[in-house]
Amino acid sequence: MARSEFRIIADLFAPLARTPAALGLKDDVALIAPRKGHELVLTTDAIVAGVDFFANDPPDTIARKALRVNLSDLAAKGAEPFGYLLTLALPKTVTQSWLKAFARGLAQDQRTFRIALLGGDLSGTPGPLTVSVTAFGHVPKGKAILRRGARPGDLVFVSGTIGDSGAGLAALLAKKRSPFIARYRVPEPRTRLGPKLRGLATAALDVSDGLIADLAHIADQSQVHIAVEAARVPRGSKLSPAEAATAGDDYEIAFTAPRARRAKVLAAAKAARTPVTEIGFVMPGRGIALLDSAGKPIPLKRTGYRHF
Amino acid sequence: MARSEFRIIADLFAPLARTPAALGLKDDVALIAPRKGHELVLTTDAIVAGVDFFANDPPDTIARKALRVNLSDLAAKGAEPFGYLLTLALPKTVTQSWLKAFARGLAQDQRTFRIALLGGDLSGTPGPLTVSVTAFGHVPKGKAILRRGARPGDLVFVSGTIGDSGAGLAALLAKKRSPFIARYRVPEPRTRLGPKLRGLATAALDVSDGLIADLAHIADQSQVHIAVEAARVPRGSKLSPAEAATAGDDYEIAFTAPRARRAKVLAAAKAARTPVTEIGFVMPGRGIALLDSAGKPIPLKRTGYRHF
């Protein structure tokens, strides 16, 4: 890289930071004046080449995945995103045209999700490309949807389809073509649905490690048992329910809501133009089970992606 | 690493997150209710093994450096820190006892600076250990000290000493002992001084890339010329003024203030128990110069650290 950090920032990233909070990327900091009556929701996720994406993936899809996995977290909490910090650790092999395409991907998703770059950090690394994003959203005070609110008697819902991203990853690893590769590379955060679930959902999170593994977090934090009916798990690919529910990288919203709110939940989904499927129920107890059509737990080799 | 991400978080990091905002690290997000009448100041900096620190540095000093370089940014803006996000990319070679010592370093500095862990992300990496911190502070609305406020006639000040960290790095590279190695490994962010400069300093930043390189940012953003008198640059090591002023990693605050406020600035420094030295002046024009005792610019091979 012949060009300096400052030129890269001025040429490629400052145009992405057209918000007063970013101070034109000309200071070391960003200044956020939070919206009245709101709390700030923040989340951070890093994606690493060779772990979370392929180093030869198109640069714009890498940028968009890094953004979207974070926007997905905010959406699941009922928050509306407004900005993000970007930390790039760049290997020497990264070219100017790669960076341009990367910035183009950011610009595209900034328009889609109405967010702005607030600041960040650029450094060289002898290791793999790492893209770290911290995303910020607003939620009315006390209205964030956490993991800990599920109650026995609640129903379990999930948006979209489960396992498609996993099918895309399997195709990439097998060097085959598949319509699901796009789903793996560029997830679809449910930013329209999330805010409409405020006041309806009792607990929610986004499915990143796998439907079963993530619902286990809700069961754990809410101190309840969650049962998922395998046949009801919405799938676009040919993965079995057990495969789909443990694949990960879905970036759908899984949530619980009282049975009495079922109609309201489905109306909210319709208003958000987002498919939502009822997949299970909450009971007293602990832990999670994926049930076959006879109501018996299906033994699982693993519940989802393990980071170590 | 035999233990999973979740155990590491529960055992080592959850005890660092004893603030309601962190939700016990049991959700995907943190929830910040900003202080009334204040803005949030945020900054993010990553440190990479082999670039910003040595992989065999003591783990607690790596943790503390990652925190402190960010706290230094907040202090220079006049902000009071309250929390941080931590993103760790861990190579497989990292052991449980290394992580324990790392967490101990965080705990120590959390007490020193009265901050809490708000959340973060843990992932494996085939590359070097990378520690990324995003730090959050409060500043009364409109009172953040930016880079763009320096005016002709202002004086230039710097806290502490310059070049000591560079001398420490040189000793480490030469495999020699030096009292300055500690300074390189664990910088001293000027968190007491920063908030006291609100309403006094017209522009400020922390010295990370080198005194001259960083003051050039103030000159650039404020559209002024800055002259630094070499003989006045406060030094603890045997580096020459030109070496010290281009060494970097100092994490002192460099700032400008009107001549009429000189006495107030020195009183604020005393109240903060932080040495502050007058080192130069601001003039109409552009750019920066390091002046010898005859008032002539000293030619510099470089102005500071280049990231690429």
Interface residues (C-beta under 8 A of the other chain):
Chain A: M1 R3 S4 E5 I8 L23 K26 D27 D28 V29 A30 L31 I32 A33 P34 E39 L40 V41 L42 T43 T44 D45 A46 V48 G50 V51 D52 D73 L74 A76 K77 A79 L85 T87 A89 L118 G119 G120 D121 L122 S123 G124 T125 P126 G127 P128 T130 S132 T134 V139 K141 A144 L146 R147 R148 L205 D206 H217 Q221 R306 H307 F308
Chain B: M1 R3 S4 E5 I8 L23 K26 D27 D28 V29 A30 L31 I32 A33 P34 E39 L40 V41 L42 T43 T44 D45 A46 V48 G50 V51 D52 D73 L74 A76 K77 A79 L85 T87 A89 L118 G119 G120 D121 L122 S123 G124 T125 P126 G127 P128 T130 S132 T134 V139 K141 A144 L146 R147 R148 L205 D206 H217 Q221 R306 H307 F308
